[in-house]
């Protein structure tokens, strides 16, 4: 089963990288409005943000830039969004820096430029933002906007993973599995798969189950393996559904074999 793990791991790594690297926008926890706000409160808040933006407030510039980018409350205008986000980013506001990095990565309203994407992600990563650290690690791993550097890719995946970024936790497990930029360590593979699995990441659940089946990096534990295969299967991982079914058959066979052995040892007369 581990060979199946390794055959599929590169595809999984590529998909996880692309899921963030080519996403258009960051998920920074900043917004201008809330569905729970009254229209009057929202109007006051909106006007306040506009005033702050005119005064050069970085956060306000970012919020209005997001509005133009997403077309929320205003007509969508990517050029204006880029201008406002750039102004915010140049003032050191990390969420704006992340968004610019993603816009340069995807070539949204501007020419695709991995070098500029790298520079903006680096600025935000150095401020401790996990999504920027993750994107920067992807660029180091793939050599986009910079030279390929597995050691630095590992370092930034680790920073993001320790900040709780689930995709970084998954990719970090793969780095340890293959010894990319770090010494191969199956114990750490299990640890980081488990961190991601506990956050509900389906592929981490699936691969963690395989580690328990094979007893690699941890004690062999078919009960835990079945639990994780079940979780991944419920999340829609087809391979996990098949593995779960096969493991259930195996566990049943083991149980029947142990029962037969017990009967053979205990139910027969041993003396004349």
Secondary structure as UniProt FT lines:
FT   HELIX           2..21
FT   TURN            35..36
FT   HELIX           39..54
FT   TURN            55..56
FT   HELIX           58..70
FT   HELIX           78..90
FT   TURN            91..92
FT   HELIX           94..106
FT   HELIX           114..125
FT   TURN            126..128
FT   HELIX           130..142
FT   HELIX           150..162
FT   TURN            163..164
FT   HELIX           166..178
FT   HELIX           186..198
FT   TURN            199..200
FT   HELIX           202..214
FT   HELIX           222..234
FT   TURN            235..236
FT   HELIX           238..266
//
